[in-house]
Amino acid sequence: MVVAAILTLLPFGPAAAEAPSTVAQGVEDDGVYIGFQRRDIDEEALVAAVEDARFDGLRLVAVAPRDPQPSAKAFARRVQEETDADAALIFAPDGRLETYVIDDLASARIRATEAARAFSDPARAVEAFATELTSTREPETPEIVRQLMNALVLMALVIGVVVAIEQIVLRFRRSRQARSRSDRDLPVG
């Protein structure tokens, strides 16, 4: 009886955690793997979102493991490497989303992950991630650079105004001095 109780607990322990190689085999067909007892994921919607991303040319896999080991972030990296996908999204049981992408997409990964994290629904998160990852917009100028540029433009404007005022004052003084000389040179009469 004790042996039976122990045997029923084994599938839920750390030894039952999914291996990335097993997950890689599970995503071969549709790009989606949902772990045993994960009922919080709409598999059909997730498959459709992954297929849309693949239709747009992004090799993407979405995984909702029961127990990502050693962590969801490490699991994402290992699944991406095992599947040779462009990107792997891991939906951890605690609701966290972790991603890992190939080096060519690394510069857009943070922006894409933040876009995906705005959605609690995994299918919507995949759509946002894929859209942001594949967008071809120019990299944004960092805020500090934008502020420095604004400060430089403002400083140049102030210097320009000061120089213009100085030129006006200088011309006014010269014309006043010229008038004063001409008034002295005029005969009094």
N, CA, C and O of each residue as an XYZ file, in Angstrom:
756
protein
N       0.818     -1.184      0.000
C       0.000      0.000      0.000
C       0.869      1.258      0.000
O       0.571      2.210     -0.721
N       1.919      1.274      0.784
C       2.840      2.416      0.811
C       3.525      2.564     -0.534
O       3.725      3.680     -1.015
N       3.883      1.446     -1.142
C       4.525      1.471     -2.454
C       3.572      2.060     -3.488
O       4.006      2.839     -4.337
N       2.316      1.720     -3.444
C       1.330      2.260     -4.375
C       1.184      3.764     -4.204
O       1.059      4.489     -5.191
N       1.197      4.239     -2.968
C       1.096      5.674     -2.705
C       2.305      6.415     -3.250
O       2.165      7.501     -3.813
N       3.477      5.847     -3.091
C       4.702      6.473     -3.596
C       4.681      6.497     -5.121
O       5.062      7.494     -5.734
N       4.240      5.407     -5.729
C       4.190      5.334     -7.181
C       3.223      6.350     -7.770
O       3.469      6.862     -8.862
N       2.143      6.651     -7.087
C       1.203      7.650     -7.604
C       1.759      9.057     -7.491
O       1.353      9.943     -8.243
N       2.662      9.273     -6.582
C       3.260     10.605     -6.428
C       4.406     10.842     -7.394
O       4.718     11.997     -7.686
N       5.036      9.814     -7.893
C       6.201      9.965     -8.760
C       5.954     10.804    -10.009
O       6.805     11.639    -10.318
N       4.868     10.652    -10.746
C       4.705     11.459    -11.956
C       4.643     12.961    -11.684
O       4.809     13.759    -12.607
N       4.410     13.353    -10.444
C       4.290     14.776    -10.156
C       5.569     15.365     -9.596
O       5.607     16.566     -9.331
N       6.592     14.599     -9.407
C       7.848     15.069     -8.836
C       8.764     15.618     -9.900
O       8.403     15.638    -11.077
N       9.968     16.076     -9.502
C      10.916     16.654    -10.441
C      11.328     15.697    -11.556
O      11.653     16.139    -12.657
N      11.318     14.390    -11.285
C      11.714     13.435    -12.319
C      10.718     13.431    -13.476
O      11.065     13.006    -14.578
N       9.505     13.891    -13.251
C       8.485     13.894    -14.289
C       8.528     15.158    -15.143
O       7.721     15.315    -16.059
N       9.454     16.049    -14.851
C       9.560     17.276    -15.631
C       9.856     16.928    -17.088
O      10.584     15.976    -17.370
N       9.293     17.700    -18.001
C       9.491     17.433    -19.418
C      10.942     17.733    -19.796
O      11.529     18.715    -19.342
N      11.489     16.883    -20.617
C      12.834     17.100    -21.148
C      12.709     17.906    -22.432
O      11.786     17.673    -23.212
N      13.617     18.848    -22.669
C      13.540     19.627    -23.908
C      13.543     18.767    -25.163
O      12.906     19.121    -26.156
N      14.246     17.651    -25.134
C      14.251     16.782    -26.316
C      12.869     16.171    -26.559
O      12.449     16.022    -27.707
N      12.165     15.818    -25.485
C      10.804     15.291    -25.606
C       9.866     16.367    -26.125
O       9.020     16.109    -26.981
N      10.022     17.570    -25.600
C       9.193     18.694    -26.046
C       9.477     18.990    -27.519
O       8.555     19.267    -28.286
N      10.752     18.932    -27.918
C      11.118     19.193    -29.314
C      10.417     18.215    -30.249
O       9.980     18.597    -31.335
N      10.309     16.980    -29.840
C       9.586     16.001    -30.654
C       8.095     16.310    -30.666
O       7.417     16.066    -31.664
N       7.587     16.842    -29.568
C       6.158     17.154    -29.464
C       5.729     18.353    -30.283
O       4.546     18.484    -30.601
N       6.666     19.243    -30.638
C       6.308     20.442    -31.405
C       6.602     20.310    -32.894
O       6.404     21.260    -33.651
N       7.064     19.160    -33.311
C       7.436     18.984    -34.715
C       6.286     19.279    -35.674
O       6.494     19.909    -36.711
N       5.096     18.839    -35.345
C       3.982     18.982    -36.285
C       3.401     20.389    -36.321
O       3.368     21.028    -37.373
N       2.946     20.864    -35.174
C       2.215     22.136    -35.162
C       2.908     23.253    -34.383
O       2.379     24.362    -34.311
N       4.071     22.989    -33.803
C       4.805     24.030    -33.089
C       4.321     24.288    -31.684
O       4.749     25.255    -31.054
N       3.432     23.441    -31.171
C       2.852     23.658    -29.845
C       3.007     22.401    -29.002
O       2.784     21.283    -29.467
N       3.393     22.614    -27.757
C       3.440     21.521    -26.778
C       2.766     22.022    -25.515
O       3.127     23.072    -24.983
N       1.789     21.269    -25.039
C       1.112     21.601    -23.790
C       1.286     20.423    -22.852
O       0.889     19.299    -23.160
N       1.881     20.695    -21.709
C       2.176     19.650    -20.743
C       0.930     19.019    -20.149
O      -0.163     19.584    -20.167
N       1.143     17.833    -19.629
C       0.084     17.072    -18.981
C      -0.512     17.894    -17.848
O       0.224     18.496    -17.066
N      -1.807     17.925    -17.754
C      -2.574     18.631    -16.719
C      -2.566     20.145    -16.868
O      -2.959     20.840    -15.931
N      -2.138     20.684    -17.996
C      -2.232     22.131    -18.225
C      -3.566     22.399    -18.904
O      -3.678     22.293    -20.125
N      -4.544     22.736    -18.140
C      -5.885     22.974    -18.668
C      -6.162     24.470    -18.871
O      -7.253     24.852    -19.293
N      -5.171     25.304    -18.568
C      -5.344     26.752    -18.665
C      -5.003     27.295    -20.054
O      -4.988     28.509    -20.255
N      -4.733     26.416    -21.001
C      -4.305     26.821    -22.337
C      -5.327     26.337    -23.364
O      -5.717     25.170    -23.360
N      -5.756     27.244    -24.245
C      -6.626     26.879    -25.367
C      -5.717     26.414    -26.501
O      -5.150     27.226    -27.232
N      -5.589     25.105    -26.635
C      -4.635     24.535    -27.588
C      -4.944     24.933    -29.029
O      -4.027     25.258    -29.784
N      -6.207     24.915    -29.422
C      -6.564     25.253    -30.803
C      -6.183     26.689    -31.150
O      -5.642     26.952    -32.224
N      -6.468     27.610    -30.242
C      -6.119     29.009    -30.483
C      -4.603     29.194    -30.542
O      -4.095     29.960    -31.360
N      -3.888     28.487    -29.670
C      -2.432     28.590    -29.646
C      -1.825     28.024    -30.930
O      -0.900     28.614    -31.488
N      -2.332     26.898    -31.396
C      -1.854     26.312    -32.653
C      -2.105     27.280    -33.808
O      -1.232     27.467    -34.656
N      -3.281     27.891    -33.849
C      -3.604     28.842    -34.919
C      -2.647     30.037    -34.895
O      -2.200     30.490    -35.949
N      -2.332     30.547    -33.709
C      -1.419     31.692    -33.598
C      -0.017     31.315    -34.068
O       0.640     32.091    -34.763
N       0.436     30.128    -33.689
C       1.768     29.667    -34.114
C       1.794     29.448    -35.621
O       2.779     29.783    -36.279
N       0.722     28.891    -36.170
C       0.657     28.691    -37.619
C       0.688     30.018    -38.362
O       1.332     30.126    -39.405
N       0.000     31.028    -37.838
C       0.043     32.362    -38.454
C       1.464     32.912    -38.460
O       1.918     33.468    -39.461
N       2.161     32.755    -37.341
C       3.548     33.234    -37.265
C       4.421     32.482    -38.257
O       5.279     33.076    -38.909
N       4.204     31.188    -38.372
C       4.977     30.386    -39.324
C       4.637     30.777    -40.760
O       5.513     30.775    -41.626
N       3.375     31.111    -41.019
C       2.964     31.558    -42.346
C       3.692     32.853    -42.712
O       4.001     33.087    -43.880
N       3.962     33.688    -41.714
C       4.691     34.942    -41.932
C       6.199     34.729    -41.998
O       6.957     35.694    -42.098
N       6.640     33.472    -41.941
C       8.055     33.172    -42.108
C       8.851     33.040    -40.814
O      10.075     32.921    -40.861
N       8.202     33.059    -39.691
C       8.891     32.946    -38.408
C       8.755     31.516    -37.892
O       7.644     31.035    -37.671
N       9.878     30.844    -37.701
C       9.851     29.491    -37.138
C       9.735     29.643    -35.625
O      10.715     29.932    -34.938
N       8.534     29.445    -35.126
C       8.224     29.714    -33.736
C       7.621     28.484    -33.086
O       6.843     27.764    -33.711
N       7.983     28.240    -31.821
C       7.351     27.172    -31.051
C       6.807     27.775    -29.767
O       7.419     28.664    -29.176
N       5.655     27.283    -29.345
C       5.028     27.735    -28.101
C       4.860     26.510    -27.209
O       4.278     25.503    -27.611
N       5.381     26.618    -25.993
C       5.408     25.479    -25.090
C       4.811     25.886    -23.747
O       5.166     26.919    -23.180
N       3.907     25.059    -23.255
C       3.313     25.255    -21.926
C       3.633     24.016    -21.105
O       2.785     23.138    -20.949
N       4.852     23.940    -20.578
C       5.244     22.734    -19.838
C       4.596     22.691    -18.460
O       4.205     23.713    -17.897
N       4.498     21.493    -17.949
C       3.950     21.332    -16.606
C       4.977     21.768    -15.575
O       4.624     22.362    -14.556
N       6.258     21.475    -15.837
C       7.303     21.753    -14.858
C       8.614     22.071    -15.584
O       9.466     21.192    -15.713
N       8.791     23.301    -16.057
C      10.021     23.630    -16.783
C      11.226     23.646    -15.845
O      11.266     24.409    -14.880
N      12.197     22.803    -16.140
C      13.379     22.694    -15.283
C      14.625     23.047    -16.063
O      14.695     22.687    -17.238
N      15.591     23.706    -15.519
C      15.712     24.179    -14.143
C      14.927     25.470    -13.904
O      14.585     25.792    -12.766
N      14.642     26.208    -14.981
C      13.805     27.405    -14.884
C      13.133     27.597    -16.240
O      13.544     26.993    -17.231
N      12.112     28.427    -16.282
C      11.413     28.659    -17.549
C      12.338     29.307    -18.575
O      12.261     29.003    -19.766
N      13.212     30.199    -18.112
C      14.134     30.881    -19.023
C      15.122     29.885    -19.640
O      15.336     29.891    -20.852
N      15.722     29.033    -18.805
C      16.661     28.031    -19.303
C      15.934     27.030    -20.195
O      16.484     26.571    -21.196
N      14.724     26.700    -19.838
C      13.926     25.764    -20.620
C      13.659     26.341    -22.012
O      13.714     25.612    -23.003
N      13.372     27.643    -22.093
C      13.131     28.299    -23.381
C      14.366     28.188    -24.270
O      14.259     27.880    -25.457
N      15.527     28.440    -23.695
C      16.767     28.349    -24.465
C      16.979     26.923    -24.981
O      17.306     26.714    -26.149
N      16.789     25.966    -24.103
C      17.035     24.571    -24.479
C      16.035     24.090    -25.531
O      16.412     23.358    -26.446
N      14.783     24.485    -25.416
C      13.780     24.091    -26.412
C      14.110     24.736    -27.758
O      14.012     24.084    -28.797
N      14.500     26.011    -27.747
C      14.852     26.682    -29.001
C      16.023     25.965    -29.667
O      16.011     25.748    -30.879
N      17.003     25.607    -28.903
C      18.167     24.920    -29.466
C      17.797     23.532    -29.997
O      18.268     23.126    -31.060
N      16.964     22.817    -29.264
C      16.560     21.461    -29.675
C      15.710     21.485    -30.946
O      15.812     20.585    -31.780
N      14.884     22.501    -31.093
C      13.970     22.560    -32.239
C      14.554     23.336    -33.412
O      14.041     23.254    -34.528
N      15.621     24.087    -33.168
C      16.220     24.955    -34.180
C      15.200     25.974    -34.702
O      15.240     26.370    -35.867
N      14.298     26.384    -33.827
C      13.299     27.395    -34.176
C      13.936     28.784    -34.090
O      14.978     28.963    -33.460
N      13.297     29.756    -34.730
C      13.755     31.138    -34.596
C      13.494     31.641    -33.186
O      14.279     32.415    -32.637
N      12.385     31.196    -32.603
C      12.004     31.666    -31.273
C      11.213     30.593    -30.542
O      10.473     29.811    -31.139
N      11.396     30.586    -29.234
C      10.635     29.688    -28.372
C       9.972     30.514    -27.282
O      10.625     31.317    -26.616
N       8.682     30.315    -27.105
C       7.940     30.972    -26.032
C       7.541     29.904    -25.032
O       6.980     28.873    -25.401
N       7.832     30.156    -23.766
C       7.504     29.203    -22.713
C       6.478     29.859    -21.793
O       6.733     30.914    -21.211
N       5.332     29.229    -21.672
C       4.284     29.690    -20.777
C       4.359     28.837    -19.517
O       3.856     27.714    -19.478
N       4.996     29.390    -18.487
C       5.199     28.655    -17.236
C       3.864     28.486    -16.510
O       2.945     29.281    -16.709
N       3.754     27.461    -15.675
C       2.499     27.231    -14.945
C       2.117     28.396    -14.020
O       0.938     28.581    -13.717
N       3.090     29.167    -13.578
C       2.793     30.289    -12.684
C       2.367     31.551    -13.440
O       2.171     32.601    -12.828
N       2.224     31.456    -14.767
C       1.742     32.580    -15.554
C       2.848     33.401    -16.201
O       2.559     34.279    -17.014
N       4.102     33.141    -15.863
C       5.205     33.893    -16.466
C       5.434     33.447    -17.905
O       5.170     32.303    -18.272
N       5.925     34.370    -18.696
C       6.291     34.082    -20.075
C       7.788     34.299    -20.212
O       8.309     35.349    -19.835
N       8.473     33.304    -20.751
C       9.899     33.434    -21.036
C      10.105     33.155    -22.512
O       9.393     32.346    -23.105
N      11.075     33.823    -23.099
C      11.342     33.653    -24.523
C      12.825     33.461    -24.763
O      13.663     33.839    -23.945
N      13.127     32.869    -25.898
C      14.510     32.761    -26.347
C      14.480     32.788    -27.868
O      13.659     32.112    -28.488
N      15.376     33.568    -28.470
C      15.401     33.720    -29.921
C      16.812     33.505    -30.453
O      17.787     33.533    -29.702
N      16.902     33.292    -31.754
C      18.212     33.162    -32.387
C      18.912     34.519    -32.358
O      18.273     35.554    -32.166
N      20.215     34.503    -32.550
C      21.010     35.728    -32.459
C      20.541     36.825    -33.414
O      20.579     38.004    -33.065
N      20.101     36.449    -34.610
C      19.665     37.446    -35.596
C      18.473     38.272    -35.112
O      18.275     39.399    -35.565
N      17.683     37.720    -34.200
C      16.485     38.414    -33.709
C      16.670     38.966    -32.293
O      15.732     39.510    -31.710
N      17.860     38.826    -31.749
C      18.091     39.190    -30.351
C      17.803     40.654    -30.056
O      17.343     40.972    -28.959
N      18.055     41.548    -30.991
C      17.840     42.969    -30.719
C      16.353     43.301    -30.549
O      16.015     44.272    -29.872
N      15.479     42.520    -31.144
C      14.036     42.777    -31.047
C      13.368     41.942    -29.959
O      12.184     42.132    -29.682
N      14.103     41.024    -29.339
C      13.514     40.088    -28.384
C      12.883     40.780    -27.184
O      11.769     40.436    -26.791
N      13.568     41.738    -26.604
C      13.051     42.404    -25.399
C      11.742     43.107    -25.723
O      10.762     42.978    -24.989
N      11.728     43.844    -26.815
C      10.517     44.567    -27.220
C       9.380     43.586    -27.507
O       8.237     43.832    -27.123
N       9.689     42.482    -28.175
C       8.670     41.484    -28.512
C       8.148     40.783    -27.262
O       6.951     40.526    -27.142
N       9.047     40.476    -26.337
C       8.626     39.810    -25.094
C       7.726     40.724    -24.276
O       6.725     40.271    -23.719
N       8.066     41.987    -24.200
C       7.212     42.940    -23.463
C       5.842     43.058    -24.115
O       4.830     43.154    -23.421
N       5.803     43.051    -25.432
C       4.509     43.110    -26.133
C       3.682     41.869    -25.810
O       2.472     41.962    -25.602
N       4.331     40.716    -25.768
C       3.627     39.464    -25.477
C       3.139     39.416    -24.036
O       2.053     38.905    -23.763
N       3.931     39.943    -23.123
C       3.555     39.907    -21.708
C       2.353     40.787    -21.390
O       1.787     40.691    -20.301
N       1.964     41.628    -22.314
C       0.789     42.470    -22.110
C      -0.508     41.659    -22.185
O      -1.573     42.160    -21.825
N      -0.423     40.409    -22.652
C      -1.606     39.570    -22.818
C      -1.529     38.360    -21.906
O      -0.487     37.714    -21.806
N      -2.621     38.059    -21.250
C      -2.668     36.861    -20.403
C      -3.027     35.622    -21.221
O      -2.696     34.504    -20.825
N      -3.698     35.807    -22.352
C      -4.061     34.697    -23.226
C      -2.839     34.303    -24.061
O      -2.319     35.139    -24.800
N      -2.367     33.062    -23.966
C      -1.172     32.647    -24.705
C      -1.261     32.868    -26.221
O      -0.272     33.259    -26.842
N      -2.419     32.627    -26.817
C      -2.549     32.820    -28.264
C      -2.338     34.282    -28.636
O      -1.639     34.585    -29.603
N      -2.929     35.170    -27.886
C      -2.742     36.610    -28.139
C      -1.297     37.022    -27.881
O      -0.753     37.870    -28.588
N      -0.675     36.419    -26.866
C       0.726     36.707    -26.558
C       1.625     36.283    -27.717
O       2.560     37.000    -28.073
N       1.341     35.116    -28.307
C       2.122     34.650    -29.459
C       1.953     35.618    -30.621
O       2.931     35.969    -31.281
N       0.727     36.053    -30.878
C       0.472     36.997    -31.970
C       1.250     38.292    -31.765
O       1.895     38.789    -32.688
N       1.186     38.838    -30.547
C       1.900     40.091    -30.259
C       3.402     39.901    -30.383
O       4.097     40.757    -30.931
N       3.905     38.785    -29.876
C       5.337     38.500    -29.941
C       5.797     38.415    -31.394
O       6.784     39.043    -31.776
N       5.079     37.639    -32.199
C       5.460     37.454    -33.603
C       5.381     38.765    -34.373
O       6.269     39.073    -35.168
N       4.341     39.526    -34.144
C       4.187     40.806    -34.838
C       5.335     41.744    -34.496
O       5.935     42.353    -35.381
N       5.631     41.854    -33.231
C       6.700     42.760    -32.796
C       8.069     42.258    -33.245
O       8.927     43.053    -33.627
N       8.272     40.970    -33.201
C       9.568     40.396    -33.571
C       9.857     40.559    -35.053
O      11.006     40.769    -35.442
N       8.835     40.464    -35.877
C       9.042     40.535    -37.321
C       8.843     41.935    -37.893
O       9.019     42.137    -39.094
N       8.482     42.894    -37.063
C       8.308     44.246    -37.590
C       9.668     44.782    -38.012
O      10.691     44.474    -37.401
N       9.661     45.574    -39.047
C      10.915     46.084    -39.601
C      11.122     47.556    -39.282
O      11.789     48.268    -40.033
N      10.572     48.000    -38.208
C      10.743     49.413    -37.887
C      12.172     49.672    -37.432
O      12.883     48.790    -36.952
N      12.542     50.914    -37.610
C      13.888     51.336    -37.234
C      14.039     51.260    -35.722
O      13.075     51.465    -34.984
N      15.248     50.965    -35.265
C      15.446     50.962    -33.814
C      15.187     52.357    -33.252
O      15.585     53.364    -33.837
N      14.524     52.390    -32.130
C      14.188     53.672    -31.522
C      15.412     54.316    -30.900
O      16.306     53.644    -30.386
N      15.421     55.651    -30.962
C      16.491     56.398    -30.322
C      16.255     56.369    -28.824
O      15.150     56.657    -28.364
N      17.281     56.025    -28.057
C      17.106     56.016    -26.598
C      16.671     57.385    -26.078
O      17.041     58.415    -26.641
N      15.902     57.389    -25.028
C      15.345     58.617    -24.466
C      16.438     59.614    -24.088
O      16.271     60.811    -24.321
N      17.535     59.163    -23.521
C      18.615     60.069    -23.101
C      19.214     60.781    -24.312
O      19.557     61.960    -24.229
N      19.342     60.078    -25.431
C      19.880     60.698    -26.642
C      18.901     61.746    -27.168
O      19.301     62.829    -27.594
N      17.614     61.405    -27.131
C      16.599     62.358    -27.577
C      16.610     63.617    -26.707
O      16.477     64.726    -27.225
N      16.767     63.456    -25.396
C      16.824     64.602    -24.493
C      18.067     65.438    -24.749
O      17.998     66.667    -24.729
N      19.197     64.795    -24.988
C      20.423     65.535    -25.291
C      20.292     66.315    -26.592
O      20.734     67.460    -26.688
N      19.682     65.688    -27.591
C      19.479     66.391    -28.862
C      18.567     67.596    -28.686
O      18.834     68.660    -29.243
N      17.495     67.441    -27.918
C      16.598     68.568    -27.644
C      17.336     69.680    -26.922
O      17.150     70.856    -27.235
N      18.178     69.316    -25.951
C      18.942     70.320    -25.212
C      19.917     71.043    -26.133
O      20.077     72.259    -26.027
N      20.567     70.320    -27.030
C      21.497     70.948    -27.976
C      20.770     71.889    -28.934
O      21.257     72.980    -29.231
N      19.616     71.468    -29.409
C      18.838     72.327    -30.305
C      18.407     73.595    -29.572
O      18.494     74.695    -30.118
N      17.945     73.435    -28.339
C      17.540     74.593    -27.553
C      18.718     75.523    -27.293
O      18.584     76.743    -27.386
N      19.875     74.943    -26.966
C      21.056     75.756    -26.714
C      21.474     76.495    -27.987
O      21.843     77.668    -27.920
N      21.424     75.835    -29.137
C      21.762     76.487    -30.403
C      20.783     77.614    -30.712
O      21.176     78.662    -31.223
N      19.515     77.397    -30.402
C      18.506     78.426    -30.617
C      18.771     79.636    -29.735
O      18.695     80.771    -30.206
N      19.079     79.410    -28.462
C      19.373     80.510    -27.536
C      20.612     81.269    -27.995
O      20.629     82.500    -27.980
N      21.638     80.548    -28.398
C      22.863     81.205    -28.877
C      22.559     82.025    -30.125
O      23.053     83.143    -30.268
N      21.756     81.481    -31.023
C      21.376     82.215    -32.226
C      20.628     83.500    -31.902
O      20.895     84.544    -32.498
N      19.692     83.428    -30.961
C      18.939     84.623    -30.564
C      19.873     85.641    -29.922
O      19.769     86.833    -30.211
N      20.773     85.203    -29.067
C      21.716     86.121    -28.402
C      22.614     86.792    -29.435
O      22.853     87.996    -29.350
N      23.111     86.040    -30.399
C      23.962     86.619    -31.444
C      23.170     87.622    -32.275
O      23.682     88.691    -32.609
N      21.921     87.286    -32.612
C      21.100     88.206    -33.394
C      20.849     89.495    -32.627
O      20.948     90.581    -33.198
N      20.524     89.394    -31.340
C      20.304     90.596    -30.516
C      21.589     91.407    -30.420
O      21.555     92.635    -30.499
N      22.710     90.738    -30.251
C      23.994     91.436    -30.164
C      24.286     92.186    -31.461
O      24.790     93.308    -31.425
N      23.977     91.582    -32.596
C      24.187     92.243    -33.885
C      23.283     93.464    -34.029
O      23.709     94.503    -34.532
N      22.044     93.335    -33.588
C      21.105     94.462    -33.661
C      21.594     95.605    -32.776
O      21.589     96.761    -33.198
N      22.015     95.291    -31.559
C      22.522     96.321    -30.639
C      23.767     96.962    -31.212
O      23.918     98.182    -31.138
N      24.654     96.179    -31.776
C      25.890     96.700    -32.355
C      25.576     97.635    -33.522
O      26.180     98.702    -33.628
N      24.651     97.261    -34.394
C      24.265     98.131    -35.515
C      23.626     99.423    -35.008
O      23.890    100.506    -35.531
N      22.773     99.293    -33.972
C      22.125    100.470    -33.411
C      23.170    101.441    -32.860
O      23.077    102.646    -33.092
N      24.155    100.929    -32.140
C      25.215    101.790    -31.579
C      26.016    102.449    -32.691
O      26.339    103.634    -32.613
N      26.338    101.676    -33.734
C      27.111    102.251    -34.845
C      26.317    103.349    -35.546
O      26.860    104.394    -35.905
N      25.021    103.094    -35.736
C      24.222    104.122    -36.418
C      24.071    105.350    -35.531
O      24.048    106.477    -36.026
N      23.967    105.134    -34.215
C      23.876    106.266    -33.292
C      25.185    107.054    -33.267
O      25.181    108.285    -33.229
N      26.288    106.336    -33.289
C      27.592    107.014    -33.314
C      27.767    107.763    -34.626
O      28.310    108.867    -34.642
N      27.319    107.181    -35.710
C      27.440    107.845    -37.008
C      26.566    109.092    -37.041
O      26.973    110.120    -37.584
N      25.368    109.012    -36.465
C      24.493    110.191    -36.400
C      25.109    111.267    -35.512
O      25.052    112.458    -35.819
N      25.675    110.836    -34.446
C      26.284    111.788    -33.518
C      27.446    112.493    -34.197
O      27.611    113.697    -34.002
N      28.249    111.808    -34.976
C      29.357    112.435    -35.705
C      28.823    113.367    -36.778
O      29.343    114.463    -36.985
N      27.782    112.916    -37.452
C      27.240    113.765    -38.510
C      26.610    115.020    -37.925
O      26.641    116.083    -38.545
N      26.027    114.896    -36.708
C      25.455    116.065    -36.059
C      26.555    117.027    -35.648
O      26.336    118.238    -35.681
N      27.699    116.553    -35.272
C      28.807    117.420    -34.865
C      29.423    118.101    -36.081
O      29.886    119.239    -36.011
N      29.418    117.378    -37.193
C      30.038    117.932    -38.401
C      29.136    118.963    -39.083
O      29.612    119.720    -39.929
N      27.874    119.011    -38.746
C      26.952    119.966    -39.369
C      27.233    121.360    -38.826
O      27.504    121.528    -37.637
N      27.169    122.338    -39.685
C      27.343    123.717    -39.178
C      26.119    124.127    -38.357
O      24.983    123.779    -38.681
N      26.378    124.849    -37.324
C      25.316    125.346    -36.463
C      24.758    126.605    -37.096
O      25.522    127.511    -37.430
N      23.558    126.682    -37.255
C      23.121    127.848    -37.893
C      21.826    128.296    -37.823
O      21.499    129.330    -38.405
